[in-house]
C-alpha cells in the first residue's frame, strides 16, 4: 500500500516543495462537512459498525456500481433489495467478493479513499486483494469491536467540526433529537431536502404533500397553505442546526410565475395531471419560492441539478434510489437561473450555491455568472468529478473568471463515513498543487498562496454555509 507523502502534489521542484509546505499548514485543520448523506442514527445510538463489508461496501454506490458494471451482482454485495428479494448477508462473504474484484477500482478516486481509510483508520499495510481479504477483514473487524472505533469516537478522531446530514421534510428528525439530548458535544446538524414534496414526478408526491400538511397543521391542498407548511418545516429543521436547503432537480430551471399561475400548476401537480414540461416548471417555481424563504430565514440554497436519476428502471424497481444509476446530463444555467436571479440575484440576504455534473458549463456559464451575481457561489467538483483530475479541472475552469472567493471550498457529499477524512485530504492536496503551480509560474505570490489555502480548506466553506 503505497501512500506517498507527496501524492497528488506537483512532480518537480520548486512547485513540489511549495506544495508540501502548503499542505503541512492545512493537513490537520478541522473538517467542515456541510452537505452529505451519513446516517444520523450512527451518532445517536453510537453502536459499533456491524462489520467491514457494511462499513465499506454495501452503503457505497461509488464502489458497488463499478463492480456491477463488470458483472458482480448487487445481491452478492449485500445491497438491500426494495422488492424484498434475497441478498447476501454474511459480511465475510461480501468482503471476499469485493476483495476479489477490488482491482476494478484502480485509478479511480474510490481507490484513493479506500486505501487512505484502510491505512490511516485501521492500520492496514498490505493492499487489499483476494489473497489478503481475510486478514484485512479480521483486522478491521477487530478494530470495530473496540470503543475507539464507535461512530462518535471516529467523528472526534477525524477532526470533524461540523457534519450536516440531509433529510426530507417528512423526516421527524428523531435521531437528531437523540443526539442533541445525549449531551455529546459533536456537532451533527441537518439540511432541508424537499424533493419528495416539490417534485411532481417523485413517487407518492400527492400523498407526501398530504403528510406535510399533517405534520405542520397547514392546509397543503391550497397554494398558500403548502408554502406555509414549508416555512413551518424549515423552522423545525433550523431547531436542529440546519443552515441550508438542498435541491436535487433534473434541471437548473427556475421560474417566477404570477401567484395565480403557480397555484394552478400546483393543483395540477396534486391531481397527478402535470406533463413533464409542467412538472419541470413547478420544480423551477419552487426553487424561486425557496430562495424567497431563504431571504426570510437565512438558510443557504443549494442546487444539485443535472442528473438523470434511476436511469435503469430494472435497478430502481429491484433496489430503489441511489444505487449508482444516476447519470449526468447536459445542463443549462444561463437561461435556467435567470428568473430567480432577475428576482433576487443581488439581494445580500441570499446565498445560492450551484453545483454541476456538466463540466462544460463551468468556464462557459457558471463561473461568469458567479463572477457577476452577488448571491451565487460555485459548489466544488461533485459526485463523478470529485476526483483529483476533476478537482484540478474545476479550479482551472472556475478561477480565471470567478476567482477563489466565489467558490465554497470542499464538501464530501458521501454516505461512506470513513471516506470523509480521505476525501478532504485529497481536496487539500489538489488545491495545494494548484496554488503551488500558480506561484511557480508567476501568477500568485507565495504569501498569498498560504492565505488562500487556509480559505479553500476551511474558511470559505464555514462562511458560505453560515457555520
Secondary structure, DSSP 8 states (H G I E B T S, - for coil): ----TTTTS-SSTTHHHHHHHHHHHHTTS-EEE-S----HHHHHH------HHHHHTTT-HHHHHHHHHTT--TGGGT---TT-------HHHHHHHHHHHGGGGTTSHHHHHHHHIIIIIT---S---TTTHHHHHHHHHHHHTSGGGSHHHHHHHTTEEEEE--B-TT---HHHHHHHHHT----EE--B--HHHH-TTSTTHHHHHHHHHHHHT--TTSHHHHHHHHHHHHHHHHHTT--EEEE--SS-------HHHHHHHHHHHHHT---HHHHHHHHHHHHHHHHHHHHHH--EEEEE--EE----HHHHHHH-SSSS--EE-----TTTTHHHHHHHTT-TT--EEEE-S-THHIIIIIHHHHTT-TTEEE--S-GGG-SHHHHHHHHHHHHHHHTTTTB-------S-TTHHHHHHHHHHHHHHHHHHHHHHTTSS-HHHHHHHHHIIIIIHHHHHTT-
